[in-house]
Amino acid sequence: METGIILLRESAENLLEGYGSAIQEAEARSWAEKRQIKPVGTELIVETGRTWNRERFEAAINDCIQRHKSERVSWVIFPRVDRDARKQIPFWYYLGMLDREGMKVGFAREDTTTDDPPEKLFMLSLHAYKAEADGNTIVTNLWDGKLRRAKEEGRFPSYDGGLWPYQYILSRKRKGGAVREIIPERAAWCRKWYEWLRQGMKGNEIAEEMNQSLVPPPRGKRWWRRTIFSILRNPGLRDKATWGGIPLPGASPAIFTEEEGMEIDCLLKGNLEKAKRNAKEDYELSQHVFCECGAKVWGRRNKIGNHIYIRYQCPQCQRYVDKVYLEALTRTKILFAFSDPDTLKTYLNGQEQGNTDVIKARLIDMGKQVDRRLTVLHNLRRQHAWGDLTDDEYQSERDRIKDDLAKLQQDREELQESYEATIDMERDTRILDRLADQISERLALNDVEALKRLYDTLKLKITLTDKAILFSSRIPLEELEVVEATSLYLNQLKP
């Protein structure tokens, strides 16, 4: 008598209901008895209804193959097609793997095996397609059902209502969904944080007070300023909870009134502005300064002894330049050309605008070509799974198509960058056109925001090297008679 292993797959959400493991095993054993197959083992794969545990599934398949080699077990029995076919490609891949090892696969509910004639195997393919469609429908219905419950009943549809000052409780009115219930002790701490903010305490000081208390943080071992601030900012504490963008009035009882919530927002904003790291100069060249090592240079304020150093400093190699010097250098050496309306208008009039429609059409065509290659790879995997292609034929054809696909994707990325650059040029040209007439007046008034916007639009880039500070921008500096190496300032690593 032939022997076989039964593979069961069930959802951890439904162990005792529906098509559970007991019913699955009973059907599989009944079918095996009719076929005169003796079950010699059972593998149970437990997973959620919305995911596929590939590692566990592969381990079960490999165990069947090993037992086939060692014990000559010849059958793998599934109670139903959808226990194995929630995804089409893995379904045929693993069937092909078992077939190549000399094992036969049977499906009890459909009474179909891999030894059946092509007509019946075609029906097996239809069952597999329906199983995948049903799996996608389950996921869609779960999400749509959550949205509907949130809209119609104003409750959290799943365990997504967690927030530190609350506990998550099931609704007492209807089955399903839940609301939040205040934990009095934690709500009292929230009120205490509010009072500490009103007294002028900083976020780190509040966090330190919490670390000295016996109250455990929501996660981790320490309280942090950002943890406390994120809890206080949550609209759920003001009876304005949402889920999936849907308001849930009454699902989260208020700890603060609306007026107190507005005051908390102001206090948190002021608290951040008073933080030591933010009590510093306005770095107008931020995002535009780079180091020759490749790192982005950030503004840094250091106090060493009685001296305060304000610099643009590389976080990797520690190369730096004085903030006042670099900003003054940029304004005197570069800005005079950018702040001239006539120069800007001359440059704008000489620019040729790229044809975005043509580039967009090419992008769409390349996207279709990529999809065709992916479809070919998909079909190759199926042919290999069924044994129509040998391993060598499959690998050579797959490598050829993958190389073609990689080249096509690289060309597509380059074209995408060109398209985005063209879009950016059109947008920035309009900005420059608006700034050209008023740039001199706004810069004369030391309008830092206008200056930053001008730097961003012109894509100004400043690179710090050992012997020079190099400038580049969207407008070629050579055309404006601006020397690229405008300074021989040495960035010596001083304190």
Stockholm file with secondary structure:
# STOCKHOLM 1.0

chainA/1-495         METGIILLRESAENLLEGYGSAIQEAEARSWAEKRQIKPVGTELIVETGRTWNRERFEAAINDCIQRHKSERVSWVIFPRVDRDARKQIPFWYYLGMLDREGMKVGFAREDTTTDDPPEKLFMLSLHAYKAEADGNTIVTNLWDGKLRRAKEEGRFPSYDGGLWPYQYILSRKRKGGAVREIIPERAAWCRKWYEWLRQGMKGNEIAEEMNQSLVPPPRGKRWWRRTIFSILRNPGLRDKATWGGIPLPGASPAIFTEEEGMEIDCLLKGNLEKAKRNAKEDYELSQHVFCECGAKVWGRRNKIGNHIYIRYQCPQCQRYVDKVYLEALTRTKILFAFSDPDTLKTYLNGQEQGNTDVIKARLIDMGKQVDRRLTVLHNLRRQHAWGDLTDDEYQSERDRIKDDLAKLQQDREELQESYEATIDMERDTRILDRLADQISERLALNDVEALKRLYDTLKLKITLTDKAILFSSRIPLEELEVVEATSLYLNQLKP
#=GR chainA/1-495 SS CEEEEEEEEEEGGGTTSSSCHHHHHHHHHHHHHHTTEEEEEEEEEEECTTCCCHHHHHHHHHHHHHHHHHHCCCEEEESSGGGTCSSHHHHHHHHHHHHHTTCEEEETTTTEETTSCHHHHHHHHHHHHHHHHHHHHHHHHHHHHHHHHHHHHCSBSSSCCCCTTEEEEECSSSSSCEEEEECHHHHHHHHHHHHHHHTTCCHHHHHHHHHHSSCCCSSSSSCCHHHHHHHHHCGGGGTCCEETTEECTTSSCCSSCHHHHHHHHHHHHHHHHHSGGGSSCCCTTTTSEEETTSCBCEEEEEEETTEEEEEEECTTTCCEEEHHHHHHHHIIIIIHHHTCHHHHHHHHHTCCCCCHHHHHHHHHHHHHHHHHHHHHHHHHHHHHHHTSSCHHHHHHHHHHHHHHHHHHHHHHHHHHHHHHHHHHHHHHHHHHHHHHTTHHHHHHTTCHHHHHHHHHHTTCEEEECSSCEEEECSSCTTTTTCCSBCCCCCCCCCC
#=GC SS_cons         CEEEEEEEEEEGGGTTSSSCHHHHHHHHHHHHHHTTEEEEEEEEEEECTTCCCHHHHHHHHHHHHHHHHHHCCCEEEESSGGGTCSSHHHHHHHHHHHHHTTCEEEETTTTEETTSCHHHHHHHHHHHHHHHHHHHHHHHHHHHHHHHHHHHHCSBSSSCCCCTTEEEEECSSSSSCEEEEECHHHHHHHHHHHHHHHTTCCHHHHHHHHHHSSCCCSSSSSCCHHHHHHHHHCGGGGTCCEETTEECTTSSCCSSCHHHHHHHHHHHHHHHHHSGGGSSCCCTTTTSEEETTSCBCEEEEEEETTEEEEEEECTTTCCEEEHHHHHHHHIIIIIHHHTCHHHHHHHHHTCCCCCHHHHHHHHHHHHHHHHHHHHHHHHHHHHHHHTSSCHHHHHHHHHHHHHHHHHHHHHHHHHHHHHHHHHHHHHHHHHHHHHHTTHHHHHHTTCHHHHHHHHHHTTCEEEECSSCEEEECSSCTTTTTCCSBCCCCCCCCCC
//
